[in-house]
């Protein structure tokens, strides 16, 4: 009897390992990666990138207004930095001249959805419409199809990441939050970013924060003086053969 129980346990272990391998391989080839907590897999977007060359990315979400955008673009130009701008469809349609201006500045553009909704509440078809429609609005002006997607409010679930990946998008979060949307002072915004940045970081800011434009030159100058170099997120991330750990750090697969 003991031998039979032992044999059953061995067979169960083998089957479990086999199923985990199948799941891992299937997830790997969709471009989305599973992280296990208590044997429960979940998909994680990219929060930061594992690299030691002190390259980082600064990004701006565009959903409301343009009052400070020219000042931000000028600061980026003076510092010779190319940022990544994530645009909501209704913003891109309302301000096509800024979509064009941002693109022509050499900055990268990603989609921030169509309606700025909590997309974890949407099904796959609704997600596809949000991503396709918002990307088309951007591509109509720039002639370039976005490859990056940032979920509104940082809200996501497995369905969202899986669907975005199937459509060819890398889902991007951040590991340094400026909290500029809270109307902090320029000094407070800058210090949050400067103190939080590390090699491979992705910085979150907004194009219409009250003091964002004032903080940007301080951030760029200080971090460049500390040996950091800025690249668009599309140049920071790995495009294939990678894994994402439980913190959202993207690392080359070994």
Phi, psi and omega in degrees: 000317180299321180294322180295315179297317180297319180296318179298319180296321179295315179298319179297319180295318180297315180297318180298313179299317180299315181294322178295322178296317179299316179297316181298317180294317181295320179291319181304316186279356172270349182089359176247150189233139184269140173242135186257129174232113181059039180068012178253117182280143171217153182267141185236134174283178180272117177264324179200176186233137179281102177207155185242019182261008178064026173273138180221169179230142174245133185228154182229127176270133183244109178225333184221124170069172180221009190307325185249005187293320180297321180294321177295313180298323179293319179297320178296318180296315180300321181271000181055049180243135174254119182260180174242128178249127177257120187246136171280147184303314184294333175289314181297324180285328180282328184234060181299332179294331178279328174300314180295318182296317180294317179296316182289343177282351181095001178281160182265148180236131175237168179269145178240025179093177179267318189242000182058048181260169171283099191283348175292346179269359182261154175272177186301319181293321178294321178296316180300320179295316179302312184289315182294315182295316181292322179292323179296323179296322179286314182296329179300327181269318188265337186078009182238132178277124179299145178247349183247148180222129174245119180294136175303141179064007184068019185268128181206165170214180182303317184299319182294312182294318180297314181294317179299318180296319179297332179271000175095017181257144169266124181274123189243129172251222180198158174242355176233112182256117181288338185056028181295338179291346178274007180060038173294163176293161179301320180295318180294319178299311182299316182293324177300315182288312183300317181286337183266342186289139174214169181306128179089005182288151172241119185264132178259124173220178181228143185291342185238024174293145186303321183240015182299311184299328178289327183281330187304310180300323179296315181297311183296312182296315183294313182290325176294322177294337178270007175095005178277149173235143184260135175224155174299154182303324180299337177265344181277322186279162172270138185270340181203167179053056179224165173230162178234124183276184185295343178268354183091010178280126178272129185227142176300138178289141180266000000 
